[in-house]
Amino acid sequence: MKVNSLVDAVFVLSVRSFTERIAHIRAEMARHVIDFEFVFEFDANAIPAEVLERRFAPSDMKLGHQSLVLKHLRTWQLALERNLRRVLVFEDDAVLAPDFEAQFGIAMAAADALAGPYLIYLGRGNNQHVGTRGPNRLIAGGLLPATDALVFDHEAARRRLAYLETHRITRPADWLTRETDAAVGVPHYWLAQPIVEQGSMNGQFESVLDTKRRWRGRAYSWVRYRWDAWWKRLRRDLRANEVRSR
């Protein structure tokens, strides 16, 4: 089933000058036949001063982090302005699994059975979640580890924006979404088997926001990402075998 038939809109967050990432995500969307819309508003060099003053309290956040936060906020605003029931959001370094369409269909069928607002995280969060055994399904309660690929509904967007009318921001996008949703009662879900990887985590792209990863280089990220995935899958399987042997 085509991805666009399962959501009301697909947004990709990017920066106008990120030509390599833009070319990458265009190719990913074409490969999976996904119609999408770029969110280019609020590039770091083009954020109005009054927006920074109104939205952010003093913190150690850099303009790049503030830019990404505002781009995510824009998707929430668009959900309300266009009365979108359900929205899929990618950051521009998302790498989709070969069977993305089929697994996304399973996830959205499960989402249809949820009562109330929700956020569904599709990624691996730098291997904080490498998946579980068995058929794909929603796993309740997973803390959002990143914002590279996620789905939210209209009510989640409404509650977040209402909350932020009286709360200025001091956190980057993943922390902000985690804390805001906890405050307004939007539960989070992971997929049992993630269907998106983050290119700035797996070594495909140089990280824009993480200075440590940028200093270590893409080769280190490539090796470390795959080592962590292997090790965590091994630990998962060993635990499962231990439980079965009892």
Summary of the structure (lengths in Angstrom):
residues: 246
radius of gyration: 17.9
end to end distance: 41.2
largest distance: 61.5
contacts: 781
relative contact order: 0.16
helix: 48%
strand: 15%
